[in-house]
């Protein structure tokens, strides 16, 4: 199950679990749209994999399986 991390690893912007403004790689590194499509050019700087829009978990499932509260911030390039 996806963690649905709460922030962009590059700029530390908040990304709520229901937001369409999240991009992830296969390791779930999480980026906002501005960073993912801008300076990262849809490539994860951690694993060099491609970035895809993060799926949105339906509200009823989010209640049963909440998003992660753990913030990851690396101030990526």
Secondary structure, DSSP 4 states (H G I P E B T S, - for coil): -----SB-TTT--B--TT-S-EEE-TT--EEEHHHHHTTTTTB-TTT-PBPEEPPPPPHHHHHHSPPP---------
